[in-house]
Amino acid sequence: MANTFTLEILASDHPFYKGDCEMLVFPGVDGEIGILPNHEDMVTCVIEGEIRFKVEEQWRYAAVSTGFIEIVRNKAVLLADTVERPEDIDTRRAEEAKMRALERLRQKQSIKEYYNTQAALSRAMNRLKVKKRQQ
C-alpha cells in the first residue's frame, strides 16, 4: 500500500498493534486529531477516549487512556497506560465500576479522592462507549 504510514500502539503492559495504517483518529486535548500518511512531525498528548484506525479499508476501534503520540517521518507511535479492544471489555464489570464511581461521587471526599473518582468514572464510561460500538 503506497498511501499508508507505520503505526505502533503500545499499552504500558503490552504491544497492541504494529503495522501499516491508512488513517488514525485519536482524542487530543483540543478535540479529535486525525493523522494521514505524510503527516507533519509532531508530539502531542492523548487523552482518555476512543481511538480508531483504518487498516486495509476496515476501521478498528479501541478504548485508550492517557498517553502521548509521536509522529516522525511517516511513523506514528502511540503510548498509553491502557489500550483495550471492544471484545476485551467486560460490560458488566465496566457498569459496576461506573456505579461504584457514581456512588462515591455522592459521598464527601477529599479533593484527591474526588479527582480519582472522576477518573474512574471516565474510564468506565469510555469502556462502555467503545463496547457499545461493537454491538
Secondary structure, 3 states (H helix, E strand, C coil): CCCCEEEEEEECCCEEEEEEECEEEEEECCEEEEECCCCCCEEEEECCEEEEEEECCEEEEEEECCEEEEEECCEEEEEECCEECHHHCCHHHHHHHHHHHHHHHHCCCCHHHHHHHHHHHHHHHHHHHHHHHHC
